Amino acid sequence: HLFRFSHSQSIGFPARAAADLEGHSQMPEDNFLQQFHNLAGPGNEVRCKAAIAVRRTLALETGKVDGENLKYAIKRLVRGVQSSRQCARQGFALALAEILAAFPQEIVGIVPVISKLTELQAGLKASEQKERLLGRLFAYAAIRESRCLCKFGVDSVEERENNKKLPKGMIVELGRGLYDIYAARSYLRIAASHLLTDICNDLCDHGLASEVPNMLQSWALDGNDLRNMDGADVHVGGIVLAMRALYNKLEQSGYNMSMLTCWPACIKHDVFANVTVLEKFVRSLANDMSSAALGDAIPFAVVPFFRWWLRVSDTRDAPRLQGCVWHIFDDALFPEKAPHATQIHGFRALAEIMVCLCTAAKQDSSITQKTVQGAIVCFFEQMSRGLKLLFRTLTWPRSQTHTAAVHAHTRLVAALGATVFNTSTMSRSRDKFAPNSDDLKPKVEFDSESPKVLQLLSDSARLSILEALQQHQGFGTIPNSLQRHWHQV
């Protein structure tokens, strides 16, 4: 199992070895205890073997679970994911996922244990609060990766009547725990939002769409003022957009819509179909992208927005909204007389927008090729201020933002299916270290792992992109090595 939220920094956390044994009448076997030590090891193979060994130890020959050792293991694992020692988070979360995958019925008792052991009590230091929040995030990621919730669901309507339902209180508690993570630390909002939407998507894929309102209960999506975006942040808007795409998917698949009556009204009524609401959201999204630190992830809402926008729907007209959306992005990311720092953030956002657009198109098979082509061509036609500044900066190697511009250029080309191995724009000079003529030749190859990106654009669309680029002031003056990258695309 891969855990995508392992970006925490290493800080000290007090050991709780004595507390792990509290409430147990006898010590587990020494070999069993050694596996918990191996879970924090730096080697991937060691951690994987230890996680499998923990699971096998708990499985009795009768097919049932060793209840006494399970109780000890769960407490030990939940406390282990709160530790920053070596690779403890990854290893202990992996073992927790293995246990839940083997014994999915145990999820009913594990969720309350996670809530209790990761509770943010009064008097905790800031570092201890951080460890508990990260521990809860990794524990919830283990629940999702184990797919234990999905095993309560079924794929056919006939079996659904006899299916064992998920306890409502457990789903509500799971959603509340994610919201607590989201509300406690701004840098955990992206991870919490991703995990929430992923779990909801899994529930819907396995006939448990009626559980989604319980999962979203603590988030109070209808209580956020999404119509003016003043009282709601961009991540909440991204969650609503992701849920709306999921709602449309269920609707188109012939799902019994009477089971979705309890879904939040902002999802069912597609609040962002209103042009005024959409414009305010896009501007807030662009401002978030331009203000994010270069080392931070892009806002969670970007990919859900493009997936929602590019899907065919009776409530909105994607082609009609394209000019409006791109103009807002262009004005917000590249204001007049912007300082160098703003330009650098703008270049990064310019490239990531195209990357996220292509990613959204690959993830959703219901998005038509015509819609994607129109959006990409319109991007190069309407983002005039940003592209003009990009080409002008690429022409001037001494510019303070030149490196950021080259990076954005590389990402844009790569998003359309090409991999650039050499983006050097240095010219020949008398310096003995100057590159020779072979170094200046462009080395571009198409990424064989992204054939879907190449299929998104027809020959006429590619020619339209090239024509739009040639219309921008400055494109003709950038180095030939960079121009050829676009010609190759």
C-alpha positions in Angstrom: 0.0 0.0 0.0 1.2 3.5 -0.8 0.5 6.3 1.6 0.5 9.7 -0.2 0.5 11.9 2.9 4.0 11.3 4.2 5.3 14.9 4.0 5.7 15.5 7.7 8.9 16.8 9.2 10.7 14.8 11.8 10.3 16.1 15.3 10.6 14.4 18.7 7.7 12.5 20.2 7.8 10.9 23.7 7.8 7.1 23.9 4.8 5.4 25.2 6.1 1.8 25.5 4.7 1.4 29.1 1.3 2.7 28.1 1.0 0.2 25.2 0.7 -2.6 27.7 -1.9 -1.0 29.9 -5.0 -3.1 30.4 -3.5 -6.4 29.2 -3.2 -9.4 31.4 -0.3 -11.0 29.7 2.6 -10.0 27.4 2.4 -11.0 23.7 5.1 -13.3 22.4 8.6 -11.8 21.9 8.5 -12.4 18.2 5.2 -10.6 17.9 6.7 -7.6 19.7 9.8 -7.5 17.5 7.6 -7.0 14.5 6.4 -3.7 15.9 10.0 -2.6 16.2 10.6 -3.6 12.6 7.6 -1.6 11.4 9.6 1.6 12.0 12.7 0.5 10.1 14.0 2.4 7.1 13.8 -0.5 4.7 10.6 -1.0 2.6 11.0 -4.8 2.6 11.5 -5.0 6.3 8.4 -3.0 7.0 6.3 -5.0 4.6 7.4 -8.3 6.1 6.7 -7.0 9.6 3.2 -5.8 8.6 2.4 -9.2 7.1 3.8 -11.0 10.2 1.5 -8.9 12.5 -1.5 -9.8 10.4 -0.7 -13.6 10.3 -0.1 -13.6 14.1 -3.6 -12.3 14.7 -5.2 -14.8 12.4 -6.1 -18.0 14.2 -6.3 -21.4 12.5 -10.1 -21.3 13.0 -10.2 -18.3 10.7 -11.1 -16.0 13.5 -9.0 -13.2 15.0 -7.0 -13.3 18.2 -9.0 -10.8 20.2 -6.5 -10.3 23.0 -3.6 -9.6 20.8 -5.8 -7.6 18.4 -6.7 -5.2 21.1 -3.0 -4.7 22.0 -2.0 -4.4 18.3 -4.6 -1.8 17.5 -3.5 0.5 20.4 0.1 0.0 19.5 -0.4 0.8 15.9 -2.5 3.8 16.5 0.1 5.2 18.8 2.8 4.2 16.4 1.4 6.3 13.5 1.8 9.3 15.8 5.6 8.8 16.1 8.1 10.7 13.9 10.8 8.0 14.5 12.4 6.9 11.3 9.5 5.5 9.1 7.1 4.7 11.9 4.2 6.4 10.3 4.4 4.5 7.0 5.1 1.1 8.7 2.5 1.3 11.4 -0.1 2.6 9.0 0.7 -0.3 6.6 0.2 -2.9 9.4 -3.1 -1.2 10.3 -4.2 -1.4 6.7 -3.2 -5.1 6.5 -5.2 -5.9 9.6 -8.3 -4.1 8.3 -8.0 -5.7 4.9 -7.9 -9.2 6.6 -10.6 -8.4 9.2 -12.8 -5.6 7.8 -15.5 -6.2 10.5 -13.1 -4.9 13.1 -13.4 -1.3 11.7 -16.4 -0.8 13.9 -14.2 -0.9 17.0 -11.1 0.6 15.5 -12.5 4.0 14.6 -13.4 4.9 18.2 -9.9 3.8 19.3 -8.4 6.2 16.7 -10.6 9.0 17.9 -9.7 8.4 21.6 -5.9 8.0 21.2 -5.6 11.0 18.8 -7.9 13.4 20.6 -6.6 17.0 20.9 -6.7 17.4 24.7 -6.3 20.7 26.5 -2.7 21.3 27.6 -0.9 19.5 24.8 2.1 21.2 23.2 1.9 22.3 19.7 4.3 19.6 18.6 2.2 16.9 20.3 -1.0 18.2 18.7 0.8 18.0 15.3 1.8 14.4 15.9 -1.7 13.4 16.9 -3.2 15.1 13.8 -0.7 13.4 11.5 -1.3 10.1 13.3 -5.0 10.4 12.8 -4.5 11.3 9.1 -2.3 8.2 8.5 -4.7 6.0 10.4 -7.6 7.2 8.2 -5.5 6.7 5.2 -4.9 3.1 6.3 -8.7 2.6 6.5 -9.1 3.9 3.0 -6.3 1.8 1.6 -7.6 -1.3 3.2 -10.9 -0.9 1.4 -12.6 -2.3 4.6 -15.6 0.1 4.2 -16.2 -1.2 0.7 -16.6 -4.8 1.9 -19.8 -3.7 3.7 -21.2 -2.9 0.2 -22.3 -4.9 -2.7 -22.5 -4.4 -6.5 -26.0 -5.7 -7.2 -29.3 -4.3 -6.1 -30.6 -7.8 -5.2 -27.8 -8.3 -2.7 -28.1 -4.8 -1.2 -31.3 -5.6 0.7 -29.5 -8.3 2.7 -26.3 -6.4 3.1 -25.0 -5.5 6.5 -25.1 -1.7 6.8 -22.3 0.4 8.1 -23.1 1.8 11.6 -24.1 5.4 11.1 -22.3 6.6 14.1 -19.0 5.2 12.8 -19.3 7.0 9.5 -20.2 10.2 11.2 -17.2 9.9 13.5 -14.9 9.2 10.6 -16.2 12.3 8.8 -15.9 14.4 12.0 -12.3 13.2 12.5 -11.3 14.3 9.0 -13.0 17.7 9.6 -11.1 18.1 12.8 -7.8 17.6 10.9 -9.0 20.0 8.2 -9.9 22.7 10.7 -6.9 22.3 13.0 -4.0 22.9 10.5 -4.1 24.7 7.2 -1.2 22.6 5.8 -3.3 19.4 6.3 -6.4 20.7 4.4 -5.3 19.3 1.0 -4.7 15.9 2.4 -7.9 15.8 4.4 -9.9 17.0 1.4 -8.4 14.3 -0.8 -9.1 11.6 1.7 -12.7 12.7 2.2 -13.5 12.6 -1.5 -11.6 9.3 -2.0 -13.6 7.6 0.7 -16.9 9.0 -0.6 -16.0 7.8 -4.1 -15.3 4.3 -2.7 -18.6 4.2 -0.9 -20.5 5.1 -4.1 -18.6 2.6 -6.2 -19.8 -0.2 -3.8 -23.4 0.6 -3.5 -23.1 2.7 -0.3 -23.9 6.2 -1.7 -26.6 6.6 1.0 -23.7 6.8 3.5 -22.2 9.9 1.9 -24.4 12.4 3.8 -23.3 10.8 7.1 -19.7 11.2 6.0 -20.3 14.9 5.2 -22.4 15.7 8.2 -19.7 17.5 10.2 -18.6 19.5 7.2 -21.9 21.4 7.0 -21.5 22.1 3.3 -24.9 23.7 3.0 -24.0 26.0 5.8 -21.1 27.5 3.9 -21.8 30.6 1.9 -20.7 29.2 -1.4 -22.7 31.8 -3.4 -20.4 34.6 -2.6 -17.3 32.7 -1.5 -16.7 35.1 1.3 -17.5 32.7 4.1 -16.1 29.5 2.5 -12.6 28.6 1.5 -11.5 27.2 -1.9 -11.0 23.7 -0.5 -14.7 23.4 0.6 -15.7 24.5 -2.9 -13.4 21.8 -4.3 -15.1 19.2 -2.2 -18.5 20.3 -3.4 -17.3 20.1 -7.0 -15.9 16.7 -6.5 -19.1 15.5 -4.9 -21.1 17.0 -7.7 -19.1 15.1 -10.3 -19.8 11.9 -8.3 -23.5 12.8 -8.1 -23.6 13.2 -11.9 -21.7 9.9 -12.3 -24.4 8.1 -10.2 -27.2 9.8 -12.1 -25.8 8.7 -15.5 -25.2 5.1 -14.4 -28.9 4.6 -13.6 -28.5 4.7 -9.8 -31.7 4.9 -7.7 -31.7 8.6 -7.1 -34.2 8.3 -4.3 -31.3 7.1 -2.1 -29.5 10.4 -2.7 -32.3 12.7 -1.4 -30.3 13.4 1.8 -27.2 14.6 0.0 -26.4 18.3 0.6 -28.5 20.7 -1.5 -25.4 22.5 -2.8 -24.3 19.3 -4.5 -27.7 18.3 -5.9 -28.5 21.7 -7.3 -25.1 22.4 -8.7 -24.5 25.7 -7.1 -21.5 26.6 -9.3 -23.6 26.4 -12.4 -24.5 30.0 -11.6 -22.1 32.2 -13.6 -21.7 34.8 -10.9 -20.8 32.1 -8.3 -18.4 30.5 -10.7 -16.6 33.7 -11.4 -16.1 34.4 -7.7 -14.9 30.9 -7.1 -12.4 30.9 -10.0 -11.0 34.2 -8.8 -10.6 32.8 -5.3 -9.0 29.7 -6.7 -6.5 31.8 -8.7 -5.7 33.9 -5.7 -5.0 30.8 -3.7 -2.7 29.5 -6.4 -0.8 32.7 -6.6 -0.3 33.1 -2.9 0.7 29.5 -2.2 4.4 28.9 -1.3 6.5 27.3 -4.1 7.1 24.3 -1.9 3.4 23.7 -1.1 1.0 21.6 -3.1 -1.5 23.3 -5.4 -5.0 23.8 -4.0 -7.1 20.6 -3.9 -9.9 22.3 -5.8 -8.0 22.6 -9.1 -8.5 19.1 -10.5 -12.1 18.8 -9.2 -12.9 22.1 -10.8 -11.7 21.0 -14.3 -13.4 17.6 -13.9 -16.7 19.4 -13.1 -16.2 22.1 -15.8 -15.3 19.7 -18.7 -18.2 17.2 -18.0 -21.2 17.4 -20.2 -24.1 18.8 -18.3 -27.5 20.3 -18.9 -27.0 23.0 -16.2 -24.0 24.7 -17.8 -22.3 25.3 -21.1 -18.6 24.6 -20.8 -17.6 26.2 -24.2 -19.5 29.4 -23.3 -17.8 29.7 -20.0 -14.2 29.1 -21.3 -13.5 32.7 -22.2 -14.7 33.9 -18.8 -12.7 31.4 -16.8 -9.4 31.9 -18.7 -9.7 35.7 -18.5 -10.2 35.6 -14.7 -7.2 33.3 -14.3 -5.1 35.6 -16.5 -6.0 38.8 -14.6 -5.6 37.2 -11.2 -2.3 35.4 -11.8 -0.6 38.2 -13.8 -1.6 41.6 -12.6 -0.2 44.8 -14.2 3.3 45.7 -13.0 3.6 42.5 -10.9 6.7 42.1 -8.8 9.1 39.3 -9.5 7.7 37.1 -6.7 4.2 37.4 -8.1 5.5 36.5 -11.6 7.2 33.4 -10.3 4.0 32.2 -8.6 2.1 33.0 -11.8 4.4 31.0 -14.0 4.1 28.0 -11.7 0.3 28.3 -11.6 0.2 28.7 -15.4 1.9 25.4 -15.9 0.0 23.6 -13.1 -3.3 24.7 -14.6 -2.5 22.9 -17.9 -1.2 19.8 -16.0 -4.4 19.6 -13.9 -6.6 20.1 -16.9 -5.0 17.1 -18.7 -5.1 15.1 -15.5 -8.8 15.7 -15.1 -9.4 14.7 -18.7 -7.5 11.4 -18.2 -9.3 10.6 -14.9 -12.9 11.0 -16.2 -13.8 8.9 -19.3 -17.1 10.9 -19.6 -15.2 14.0 -20.7 -15.4 14.3 -24.5 -12.4 14.9 -26.7 -14.1 17.9 -28.3 -14.5 19.7 -24.9 -10.9 19.1 -23.9 -9.6 20.3 -27.2 -11.7 23.5 -27.0 -10.5 24.2 -23.4 -6.8 23.7 -24.3 -7.0 25.8 -27.5 -8.9 28.5 -25.6 -6.2 28.5 -22.9 -3.5 29.5 -25.4 -5.8 32.0 -27.0 -7.1 33.7 -23.9 -4.2 33.6 -21.4 -2.5 36.4 -23.4 -1.0 38.4 -20.5 0.6 35.3 -18.9 1.9 33.8 -22.1 3.3 37.2 -23.2 5.2 37.6 -20.0 6.4 34.0 -20.2 7.8 34.4 -23.7 9.4 37.7 -22.8 11.1 36.2 -19.8 12.3 33.1 -21.8 14.0 35.5 -24.2 16.0 37.2 -21.5 18.2 34.7 -19.7 19.5 37.3 -17.2 16.0 37.9 -15.8 15.5 37.1 -12.2 12.4 35.0 -13.1 14.1 33.2 -16.1 14.5 29.9 -14.2 10.8 29.9 -13.2 9.8 30.6 -16.8 11.9 27.7 -18.2 10.3 25.4 -15.6 6.8 26.5 -16.6 7.7 26.1 -20.2 8.9 22.5 -19.5 5.8 21.6 -17.6 3.5 23.0 -20.3 5.2 21.0 -23.0 5.2 17.9 -20.8 1.5 18.2 -20.0 0.8 17.9 -23.7 2.7 14.6 -23.9 6.4 15.5 -24.4 9.4 15.1 -22.1 12.1 17.7 -22.3 15.5 16.4 -21.4 17.4 19.7 -22.1 16.0 23.1 -21.7 19.3 25.0 -21.8 18.9 28.4 -23.4 22.5 29.5 -23.0 24.1 31.0 -26.0 27.6 30.5 -27.2 30.1 32.7 -25.5 33.9 32.9 -25.0 33.5 31.1 -21.7 35.4 27.8 -21.9 32.5 26.2 -20.1 29.9 27.3 -22.7 27.9 24.4 -24.2 28.8 23.3 -27.7 26.3 23.2 -30.5 25.2 19.6 -29.6 24.2 20.8 -26.2 22.0 23.5 -27.6 19.9 21.1 -29.7 16.5 20.3 -28.3 16.0 16.8 -26.9 12.3 16.1 -26.8 10.7 12.7 -26.5 7.0 11.9 -26.0 6.1 10.2 -22.8 5.0 6.7 -23.6 3.1 6.5 -20.2 0.6 9.1 -21.2 -0.9 8.0 -24.5 -4.3 9.4 -23.4 -2.9 12.9 -23.4 -1.7 12.5 -27.0 -5.1 11.2 -28.0 -6.9 14.3 -26.5 -5.6 16.5 -29.2 -6.4 16.1 -32.9 -4.1 17.4 -35.6 -6.3 20.4 -36.2 -6.3 21.3 -32.5 -2.5 21.1 -32.4 -2.3 23.4 -35.4 -4.7 25.8 -33.7 -2.5 25.8 -30.6 0.6 26.6 -32.7 -1.3 29.4 -34.5 -2.4 30.8 -31.1 1.2 30.8 -29.9 2.5 32.5 -33.0 0.0 35.3 -32.5 1.4 36.1 -29.0 4.0 38.8 -28.9 7.4 37.4 -28.0 6.9 33.8 -29.2 9.0 34.4 -32.3 11.9 35.8 -30.3 12.4 32.9 -27.8 15.4 30.6 -28.4 14.9 28.2 -31.3 15.5 25.3 -29.0 12.4 26.2 -27.0 10.4 27.0 -30.1 11.1 23.5 -31.4 9.6 22.0 -28.3 6.3 23.5 -29.3 6.7 22.5 -32.9 7.3 19.0 -31.8 4.1 19.0 -29.7 
